[in-house]
Amino acid sequence: MLATIEESPDVSAALSACLVSWCENPYRLISLHEMLQVFAQEYVELGRALQAWMRSPEVIAAPFQNFSNDENTAFLESLEAIRAHCQALGLPVCDDLAHQTIAQVNASAKTVRRDEAANRMAELHRCLIAELKSKLFFHVPAHRTPYVHLEFTDAVGNITPFLGSELKKFNDAIASFPSIGYDVRQAGNAFTCSLFTACVFHLMRVLERGLTSLGAIFDVSLAHTNWAPALEQIESKIREMHKEPAWKDRLDYKEQQEFYAQAASHFGIFKDAWRNYTAHARGKYDEQEAESIFRSVRAFMQKLATRIHE
């Protein structure tokens, strides 16, 4: 599946540096402008080559007459041109059918009859239409492109990642919690592709990484427990911080306790509002809800990153 987008400032610069076919680099976005410039032109030229032999005056006037040697050569050249267009458009079945036709014409002891040439081109045309219908394109509205994560591959194989502007705002949190990078990117791409519940699912995984790190500070593991019992243990230890010399002797003890208490409280809110419903297949979210949750999780993880690290 190929995604197509309306041009946006965030994506246009990356596109200009990497314009290759979707077969060579299937994980990039292309603009509608590029599609019309490159692929519509290929399709038009391919259609012209087919129609020239299907409806030529010579075929209509004398359908049962064989080609002259020059006409036969021109017919073969048209088939080679059709193959080139099919390869550019990523149409292997049409390419193979044209190749077989060329081989059959070359193997024949006589030139092709005009009506037979028209029938061969009509067969190629039917194959073309059927194969084009199998190529699916997904349109990404411009307002969702800031959530896109892609990797662009240039002609020599160098990979350049592209992060939309909304994903870049996660950078500080990712710096403190490197393991969330995958789920942040997946959440962005899920949102981009209208998979809003999947987006929230990945955001809950992001939060779990943060909760794991908070738990580690108070020797509470999430390895074999759910959020609820882990949060109960963490909150209990936060309340008892004044009994621990390691905490009480710190000059910023009160600030630390306030920060961790607020963090634990927020985790509880996330758990009750979204995490439990999403994890147990009860929650379903639309675009507005997913975007709101995305921004809430990002703001919270950015705040968490100011004092907590993996």
N, C-alpha and C positions, 0 to 999 in steps of 0.2 A: 504494500500500500504506500502511495506517495502522498505527502502532504503538500498542498499549495496554499500560498498566503497572499494577502494584499501587501504591497510594499510597505515597510515601516523602517524608520531610521535605524533601529537596533539591528535589523537583519540585513539591510541593503549592503552595508560594507562587507559583511562576510560573504554575501552572494557574489559580489564583484570579484572576490579573490578566488572563488572556487565554483566554476561553472562546468560541471561534468554531467554526463547522463545519469539517469536514475539507476541504471543497471550497474554502473561502476561505483556509485555512492548512494545507496538506497536510503540512508538515514539523514539526508539533508532536506531542507525546504527549497522549493523553487517558486518563483513568483508567477502570477498569471501572465505578466508581460513576457517573461522568459519562455513560458510555454508557447505563447502565440508566435514569438520570434523564431523559435527553433523547431518545435514539434509540429505546429500547424503548417509551417512551410514544408516540412518533410511529407506531411500527409497530403497537402495539395499537389506536390510534385508526383507523389505515388499515384494519386487519383488520375492525374493527367496521363501518366504513362499507361495506365490500365485502359482508360476511356479511348485513348488514341487508336487502340487496336480492336476494342469491342464495337465501336461505332464508326469506323472509318468508311468513307465513301466507296473505297475499293471493295470492302467486304460486303457492303449493301448491294453494289452493282454486280459483282461476280463472286458470290460466296463459295462456289465450288471450284474455283480456279486456284492453282498452286501459286505460291509466292515466286517472284523472280529471285535470283541469287542475291541481288542487292536488298530486296525486301526481307528475305530470310535472315540476312546478316543484321539488318536493322531491328528485326524482331528479337534476335538473340541479344543485341545490345540493350534493348529496352528491358529484357528480363534481367540482365546484369544490373541495370540501374535500379530496377524494382528491388532486387536483392539488397542493394546498398541502402535504400530507403528503409526496408524492413529491418535491417540490422541497426540502423540509427534509431528506429522507433522501438527496438526491443521486441520484434515480432518473429520469433524463431520458426513457428509453423509455416507462416507465409514465405519466409526465407527458404525453408526446406522444400516447399512446393515449387517455388520458382527454380530452385536448383535442380530438382527432378525434371522439370519441363525442359530446361536447357540440355540436360543429359540425354533426354529422349530425342530432342530435335537433332542434336549432334550425332546421335547413333543412327538416325534414319538415313536411308540412301537417297531420299528425295526431299525437296523443300516442303514446308508446311502448307497445307491447304488453308485458304483464308478463313473459312468458317470454323475450322479446327482451332486456328490461332485465337479467334474471337471467343470460342468456348473455353480455351485455356485461360484467357484473361478474365472471363466471367467467373470461372472457378476460383481464381486467385482473389478476385474482388469479394466473393462470398466468404472466403477464408479470412480476408482482411477485416471485414465487418465483424465476423464472429470473434476474432482474436482481439480486436480493439475493445469489444464489450467486456473482455476479461481483465482489462487494465483499469483498476479502480483508483480514484483520486479522492483525497480527503481535503476539504477546504478548511483552513484555519482562519477564523475571523481575526482581523487586525488587533482587536482589543485583547486577544489571548496570546499573541506572540511574545509578550514580555515574560511569559511563564515557560517558554520553550528552552529545552536543553538539546543541543545537537553536537555532532562531531563531523567536521568537514575534512575530507581527504583530498589533498592536491595531487597533481599528476605524478609526483615521485613518491607518494605514499605517506607524506607527513600528515599527521592528524592534528587539527586545530579545534579545540572545544569552543562552542558558542553558548553563552548563558544569557537568557533574557534579563531585562532590567529588574524584574520582580525577584528572580532567583538570585541575582547579585546581592540583593539586600540581605541574604542569608549568610554572606561571606564571613562575617565576624563570628557567627555561631558555628559555622563549619570549621573555622580555625581553632575553636576551643573543643569542638566535638567532631573530629574528622569522620567518624563512622556514620554521621547522619547525611553525608554528601549524597550517597546513592539514593536514599529515600526522598531527599529534598528534590533531586532532579526528577525522580519518578513521579512525585506528586505534581511537579510542574507540568510534565508531559501528559499526565493523566488529565489534568485540568484543561490543557490545550486541546486534547482530543475528546472533550465532553464526557470523560469518565470521572464524574464528580465524586461518587462514592469511593472509587479507587484512590482518588486524590486524598480524601480524608483518611483512608486506611493507611496510606504511606505517612501522612502527618502524625498519626498516632504512633507509628514506629519511630518517628523522629523524637517524639516526646518520651518514649520509653528509654531511649538512649540517655536523655537528660535525667530521667528519674533514676536510672541505674547509677549515673555518676553522683547524684545527690545521695543515694543510698550508700555508696562506697565511703563517703565522708563519715557516715555514722555506723559503719560496719554492718550495713543491712544489704543483703544480696537479693536480687530479683531472679536469680538463676532457677530457682525451684518454687517460686511463689507468684501470686497475682499482685496487681497493683494495690488492692485494698489492704491485705495484711502487711505488705511492705510499707505502705504509707502510715499505717497505724504505728508500726515500730519506729519509723523515722520521726513522726510527730512526737511520740513519747520521748525519744532521745533529745529532741530539740527542747522540749519543756524541761528536761533534766540537765540541760547544759550548765546551769549554775552550780551543779554538784561536781562537775569535772574540772579539776585544776587546770588541765590543758586548755580549756576554754575560758574559765573564769579569770585566769591570769593575763589574758590578752586585753590590750587597751581598747580594741574595737569589739569586745565581746558582745555588747548590747546590739551593735549594728549587725554583727554576724547572726545573732539569734533572730533578729527581726527579719533579715533577708531570707534565712532558711525557713522560717515559719511561714513567710509569705509564699515562698516557692512551693512548699509542701501543700499549702492551702490551694494554690492554683492548680497543682497536679490533681488534687481532689476534685476540683471543678471540672477539669478536662475529662477526668475519669467518668464522672456522673453524667456529664453533658453529651460526650461523644464517644469516648474510648470504649465503654462497655457495649453501647449500641452497635458500634462498627465492628468490634471483634466478634460479636455473637450474631452477626448477620441480621440485625434488627433495624439498623439505621440506613436510610437512603437520603441522599443529599442532592440538591439542585445546584446550579451554577452560583447563584448568589450566596447560598449557605457555604459551599466549598471555598469560595473566595474569602468570605469572612473568617472561616476557620483557618485558612492558610495564613492570613495576616495576623490572626491572634497567636497562632503557634509560633510564627516567625518573631513577633515582638517579644513573646515570653522567652524563647530560646536565646534571643539576643541579650535580654536582661540576665538570664541565667549565666551566659558566657562571661559576664563581667566578674564573677567570683568563682565559678566552677569550671573545671576542665576534665577531659577524659584522662 
